[in-house]
Amino acid sequence: MRGVLGQLDQADSGSAGERDLTVIDMEASIEHLSRGTLRHVDTLLIVAEPYFRALETAGRTVKLARDLAIPNVFAVANKVRTPEDAQAVRDYCAGHDLEVVAVVPFDESVTTADRNGNALLDVAPDSPAVAAITSLADRVAGRQAVSGQAVSA
């Protein structure tokens, strides 16, 4: 489970008409949900890879998120290599009433950048993964609706 988003109302942000957006990238664990430390977030993005154990973790995560009454819980399919990978994530999520809002393709440039200790944006700003994540970030930041058709590169 990774990717927690919390938004503050404009009264909390100090600027009329603006909203603060806090993004927290968390380790792949359900600990923060099981301890209830995320009970006050508005939106939770569950990043799910197309592998059995990753999908099972996504299923446990969505249950805990709903137990905490997090109002907006969505899935992001990650490291998707084939249409079958994307479909496996969509099918699993559909069985858990979890909407997939983005599909991030497997991208070797992510692995290369990480291996070399570089930021992906610095070494491959036009990569397919960056395009998919940028589109999702635009949606989350309010430029587009988060729910609806999934985005992909």
C-alpha positions as CSV (number, residue, x, y, z in Angstrom):
1,M,0.0,0.0,0.0
2,R,1.5,3.3,-1.1
3,G,0.3,6.7,-1.8
4,V,-1.8,8.6,0.7
5,L,-3.4,11.9,-0.1
6,G,-5.0,14.3,2.3
7,Q,-6.7,17.6,1.6
8,L,-7.4,20.5,3.9
9,D,-10.4,22.7,3.5
10,Q,-9.7,26.3,2.3
11,A,-10.3,27.6,5.8
12,D,-7.3,25.5,7.0
13,S,-5.0,26.5,4.2
14,G,-4.9,30.2,5.0
15,S,-5.5,31.3,1.4
16,A,-9.0,32.0,0.3
17,G,-10.0,29.7,-2.6
18,E,-7.0,27.4,-2.3
19,R,-6.7,24.0,-0.9
20,D,-3.6,22.3,0.5
21,L,-2.7,18.9,-0.8
22,T,-0.4,16.6,1.1
23,V,1.0,13.5,-0.6
24,I,2.6,10.8,1.5
25,D,4.4,7.9,-0.2
26,M,4.3,5.1,2.3
27,E,6.1,1.8,2.4
28,A,4.2,-1.2,1.2
29,S,2.5,-2.2,4.5
30,I,-0.9,-2.1,6.1
31,E,0.6,-1.0,9.4
32,H,-0.6,2.6,9.1
33,L,-4.1,1.5,8.4
34,S,-4.2,-1.2,11.1
35,R,-3.0,1.4,13.7
36,G,-5.5,3.9,12.5
37,T,-2.9,6.6,11.8
38,L,-4.5,7.4,8.5
39,R,-8.1,7.8,9.7
40,H,-8.2,11.5,8.8
41,V,-7.1,11.4,5.1
42,D,-9.6,12.2,2.4
43,T,-8.2,10.1,-0.4
44,L,-6.2,6.9,-0.4
45,L,-4.5,5.5,-3.5
46,I,-3.7,1.9,-3.2
47,V,-0.9,1.0,-5.6
48,A,-1.4,-2.6,-6.8
49,E,1.0,-4.6,-9.0
50,P,-0.4,-7.5,-11.1
51,Y,0.9,-10.2,-8.9
52,F,-1.1,-12.4,-6.5
53,R,0.5,-11.3,-3.2
54,A,0.3,-7.6,-4.2
55,L,-3.3,-7.9,-5.1
56,E,-4.1,-9.7,-1.9
57,T,-2.4,-6.9,0.0
58,A,-4.6,-4.4,-1.9
59,G,-7.7,-6.3,-0.8
60,R,-6.7,-6.2,2.9
61,T,-5.8,-2.5,2.5
62,V,-9.2,-1.5,1.0
63,K,-11.0,-3.3,3.9
64,L,-8.9,-1.5,6.5
65,A,-9.5,1.8,4.7
66,R,-13.2,1.3,4.7
67,D,-13.1,0.3,8.3
68,L,-11.5,3.7,9.0
69,A,-14.2,5.4,6.8
70,I,-11.7,7.0,4.4
71,P,-14.1,8.6,2.0
72,N,-12.2,8.1,-1.3
73,V,-10.3,4.9,-1.9
74,F,-8.9,4.1,-5.4
75,A,-6.4,1.7,-7.0
76,V,-3.5,2.5,-9.2
77,A,-2.3,-0.4,-11.3
78,N,1.5,-0.3,-11.3
79,K,4.3,-2.1,-13.3
80,V,1.8,-3.2,-15.9
81,R,3.6,-5.0,-18.8
82,T,0.7,-6.4,-20.8
83,P,-3.1,-5.8,-21.4
84,E,-3.5,-9.1,-19.4
85,D,-1.7,-7.5,-16.4
86,A,-4.0,-4.5,-16.5
87,Q,-7.0,-6.7,-16.7
88,A,-5.9,-8.9,-13.8
89,V,-5.7,-5.8,-11.6
90,R,-9.0,-4.5,-12.9
91,D,-10.7,-7.8,-12.3
92,Y,-9.4,-8.2,-8.8
93,C,-10.3,-4.6,-7.9
94,A,-13.8,-5.0,-9.3
95,G,-14.3,-8.0,-7.0
96,H,-13.4,-5.7,-4.1
97,D,-15.5,-2.7,-5.3
98,L,-12.3,-0.7,-5.8
99,E,-12.0,1.6,-8.8
100,V,-8.8,1.6,-10.8
101,V,-8.1,5.3,-11.6
102,A,-4.7,4.9,-13.3
103,V,-2.5,2.4,-15.0
104,V,1.3,2.9,-14.8
105,P,3.2,0.8,-17.3
106,F,6.3,-1.1,-16.4
107,D,9.1,1.2,-17.5
108,E,12.7,0.1,-17.5
109,S,13.8,3.7,-17.1
110,V,12.3,3.6,-13.5
111,T,14.6,0.6,-12.7
112,T,17.6,2.2,-14.2
113,A,17.1,5.6,-12.5
114,D,16.6,3.9,-9.1
115,R,19.6,1.6,-9.6
116,N,21.7,4.7,-10.2
117,G,20.2,6.7,-7.4
118,N,18.6,9.2,-9.7
119,A,15.2,10.8,-9.9
120,L,13.2,9.5,-12.8
121,L,12.2,13.1,-13.7
122,D,15.8,14.1,-14.0
123,V,16.9,11.2,-16.3
124,A,13.7,10.3,-18.3
125,P,11.1,13.1,-18.0
126,D,9.3,11.8,-21.1
127,S,9.1,8.2,-20.0
128,P,5.8,6.3,-20.2
129,A,5.7,6.0,-16.4
130,V,6.2,9.7,-15.9
131,A,3.4,10.5,-18.4
132,A,0.9,8.2,-16.5
133,I,1.9,9.5,-13.1
134,T,1.7,13.1,-14.3
135,S,-1.8,12.5,-15.6
136,L,-2.8,11.0,-12.3
137,A,-1.3,13.8,-10.3
138,D,-3.2,16.4,-12.4
139,R,-6.4,14.5,-11.7
140,V,-5.7,14.3,-8.0
141,A,-4.8,18.0,-7.8
142,G,-8.2,18.8,-9.0
143,R,-7.5,19.5,-12.6
144,Q,-9.6,16.5,-13.5
145,A,-12.1,14.3,-11.6
146,V,-10.3,11.4,-9.8
147,S,-13.0,8.9,-10.3
148,G,-14.0,7.8,-13.8
149,Q,-12.0,6.4,-16.7
150,A,-8.6,5.2,-15.7
151,V,-5.6,7.0,-17.1
152,S,-2.6,5.3,-18.7
153,A,0.3,6.1,-20.9
